[in-house]
Amino acid sequence: MKRKLTTLVLAATILAGSPAWADSYSDTVDVYKNAGESGAFFKNCYGYAVFPTIGKGGLGIGGAHGDGRVYEQGKYVADTSMTQVTVGLQAGGQAFSQIIFFENKAAFDQFASGNFEFGAGVSAVAIKSGASGSVGTTGATASASSGSGKTGAGTASNYRKGMAVFTIAKGGLMYEASLGGQKFSYKPVK
C-alpha cells in the first residue's frame, strides 16, 4: 500500500512539470504577486512560505508532498517541506502551488516552531482550476482559496489566526472528500 501511495504522489508531481529549481521560487512568488488578492498580502505581511509544486495523489489513502522556502520580512531564512496523509473517499492526482502568508511575528514564530500543522480539510480540484477550504484543528486555520492556471490565486481577503493561504492548481484531476492535516518542517538556512 505504501508503494502505491508513493507512486500516486510521484505521478502527481510529474504532472506539474519540472521540480522546484532555485528560480521556480521567484517565479512562483511573481505569479502570486500578480494574481488576484494574493498580491496585496505582500505589502504588509511579516513573512511567507512558498511551495512552487506540491504533488498530491490518492486512492482511498492519499498523500501529498512539496518543498518550499520561508521568507521573513523579504529575506530567505529557512527551507520547509509539507507532508500530508489523508484517508477517505478520494481518487486521482494533482499538482498545485501554495503560499502561506504570516500576518505578524507571532504567526511566523508559530510556523517556525518546527511542529506546525493545519488540520482537517476538504477540497475539489479540476484540471487547471480548483477550489479548496481548510479548517484548522490545531490552533491555525487556512483560508479558503481557488485558482485557475496562472491568472487567479484565490479569493481569501483576510488573515485567520495570523495566516492566509492561497493555492493555484497546476494540473491533474482529483476527487476528494477526506480528512488529513498538512504538516510542515522548518530548517533555518545557515
VMD Tcl script that draws the C-alpha trace (Angstrom):
set ca {
  {0.00 0.00 0.00}
  {2.86 2.38 0.82}
  {4.37 1.75 -2.63}
  {1.03 2.60 -4.29}
  {0.80 5.85 -2.29}
  {4.35 6.82 -3.23}
  {3.63 6.12 -6.90}
  {0.48 8.28 -6.84}
  {2.27 11.22 -5.21}
  {5.16 10.90 -7.68}
  {2.72 10.84 -10.61}
  {1.00 13.99 -9.36}
  {4.37 15.75 -9.05}
  {5.31 14.77 -12.61}
  {2.02 16.26 -13.84}
  {3.24 19.63 -12.64}
  {6.34 19.57 -14.82}
  {9.83 20.14 -13.52}
  {10.89 20.01 -9.88}
  {11.29 23.15 -7.80}
  {14.57 24.67 -9.04}
  {16.02 27.82 -7.47}
  {14.31 30.19 -9.95}
  {10.96 28.45 -9.58}
  {10.63 30.07 -6.14}
  {10.91 33.60 -7.52}
  {8.71 32.65 -10.49}
  {6.03 31.33 -8.12}
  {6.24 34.45 -5.94}
  {5.82 36.60 -9.08}
  {2.70 34.64 -10.05}
  {1.15 35.27 -6.63}
  {2.19 38.95 -6.66}
  {0.31 39.39 -9.94}
  {-2.71 37.22 -9.22}
  {-5.86 38.50 -7.61}
  {-5.98 39.34 -3.94}
  {-2.81 37.44 -3.05}
  {-0.70 40.31 -4.42}
  {-1.95 42.70 -1.73}
  {-0.67 40.44 1.05}
  {2.98 41.04 0.06}
  {2.67 44.72 1.01}
  {2.00 44.20 4.71}
  {2.77 40.58 5.66}
  {5.53 39.79 8.14}
  {6.66 36.83 6.04}
  {5.56 33.96 3.88}
  {6.28 30.35 2.89}
  {6.12 29.45 -0.80}
  {5.82 25.99 -2.38}
  {6.28 26.03 -6.18}
  {4.95 22.47 -6.60}
  {3.08 20.17 -4.27}
  {2.19 16.77 -5.69}
  {-0.89 15.04 -4.33}
  {-2.35 11.64 -5.11}
  {-4.67 9.10 -3.61}
  {-6.90 6.10 -4.00}
  {-8.65 5.59 -0.65}
  {-5.42 6.51 1.14}
  {-3.61 9.53 -0.20}
  {-0.67 11.77 0.36}
  {0.93 15.00 -0.71}
  {4.41 16.44 -0.50}
  {6.22 19.59 -1.56}
  {9.36 21.53 -0.73}
  {9.38 25.26 -0.11}
  {11.19 28.28 1.22}
  {10.33 30.61 4.09}
  {10.85 34.38 3.89}
  {10.91 36.72 6.89}
  {10.46 40.40 6.03}
  {11.52 39.64 2.45}
  {14.67 37.67 3.36}
  {15.05 33.93 2.67}
  {15.57 32.41 6.13}
  {14.56 28.73 6.00}
  {13.67 25.69 3.97}
  {10.39 23.94 4.62}
  {8.52 20.91 3.41}
  {4.86 19.99 3.55}
  {3.65 16.42 4.02}
  {0.04 15.31 4.14}
  {-1.60 11.93 4.61}
  {-5.33 11.57 4.00}
  {-7.82 8.77 4.47}
  {-11.28 8.83 2.93}
  {-13.12 9.00 -0.36}
  {-10.51 10.14 -2.89}
  {-9.10 9.16 -6.27}
  {-6.65 10.76 -8.68}
  {-3.64 13.01 -8.62}
  {-2.93 16.70 -8.90}
  {-0.20 19.27 -8.59}
  {-0.54 22.77 -7.21}
  {1.50 25.66 -5.82}
  {0.81 27.14 -2.40}
  {1.75 30.23 -0.44}
  {1.17 30.88 3.25}
  {1.29 34.50 4.46}
  {2.13 35.33 8.08}
  {0.44 38.47 9.34}
  {2.85 39.13 12.21}
  {5.87 37.76 14.08}
  {3.68 35.63 16.36}
  {2.17 33.77 13.38}
  {5.62 33.42 11.81}
  {7.06 32.05 15.06}
  {4.22 29.54 15.31}
  {5.09 28.20 11.85}
  {8.84 28.32 12.58}
  {8.40 26.22 15.72}
  {9.10 23.19 13.54}
  {5.95 21.40 14.64}
  {3.27 23.29 12.74}
  {0.18 21.59 11.30}
  {-3.00 22.63 9.51}
  {-5.99 20.49 10.42}
  {-8.77 18.74 8.51}
  {-9.57 19.90 5.00}
  {-11.97 19.29 2.13}
  {-11.17 20.14 -1.49}
  {-12.43 19.61 -5.02}
  {-9.95 20.23 -7.83}
  {-10.47 20.01 -11.62}
  {-7.86 20.34 -14.38}
  {-6.35 23.82 -14.38}
  {-8.74 25.15 -11.76}
  {-9.58 24.43 -8.18}
  {-11.36 25.38 -5.04}
  {-10.37 24.38 -1.56}
  {-11.02 25.24 2.03}
  {-9.42 24.07 5.23}
  {-10.50 24.01 8.82}
  {-7.77 24.10 11.45}
  {-7.87 21.72 14.35}
  {-4.52 22.56 15.91}
  {-4.78 26.29 16.51}
  {-4.28 27.68 13.00}
  {-6.71 27.88 10.14}
  {-6.07 28.08 6.42}
  {-8.33 30.38 4.46}
  {-10.45 29.31 1.52}
  {-8.85 29.66 -1.90}
  {-9.32 28.96 -5.55}
  {-7.24 29.45 -8.63}
  {-7.07 28.97 -12.34}
  {-3.81 28.47 -14.16}
  {-1.51 31.42 -13.59}
  {-4.21 34.08 -13.55}
  {-6.04 33.60 -10.28}
  {-4.76 32.94 -6.80}
  {-7.78 32.80 -4.64}
  {-10.38 34.94 -3.02}
  {-9.32 34.96 0.62}
  {-9.36 38.55 1.82}
  {-8.36 38.32 5.49}
  {-5.94 36.57 7.75}
  {-7.32 33.88 10.03}
  {-5.37 33.40 13.23}
  {-2.49 35.30 11.66}
  {-2.26 33.29 8.43}
  {-3.69 33.33 4.92}
  {-3.23 30.53 2.37}
  {-3.57 30.66 -1.42}
  {-3.25 27.81 -3.93}
  {-3.09 27.59 -7.71}
  {-3.91 24.29 -9.43}
  {-1.21 23.35 -11.93}
  {-2.66 20.16 -13.37}
  {-4.30 16.84 -12.72}
  {-7.70 15.68 -11.66}
  {-8.62 14.61 -8.17}
  {-11.89 13.89 -6.43}
  {-11.56 14.09 -2.69}
  {-13.70 14.18 0.43}
  {-11.19 13.24 3.10}
  {-9.69 14.20 6.44}
  {-6.00 14.80 6.98}
  {-3.62 17.52 8.05}
  {-0.78 19.32 6.37}
  {2.39 19.11 8.48}
  {5.33 21.43 7.88}
  {9.02 21.18 8.69}
  {11.23 24.23 9.25}
  {15.00 24.22 8.71}
  {16.83 27.57 9.05}
  {19.45 28.33 6.39}
  {22.98 28.95 7.62}
}
mol new
graphics top color blue
foreach p $ca { graphics top sphere $p radius 0.5 }
foreach p [lrange $ca 0 end-1] q [lrange $ca 1 end] { graphics top cylinder $p $q radius 0.2 }
display resetview
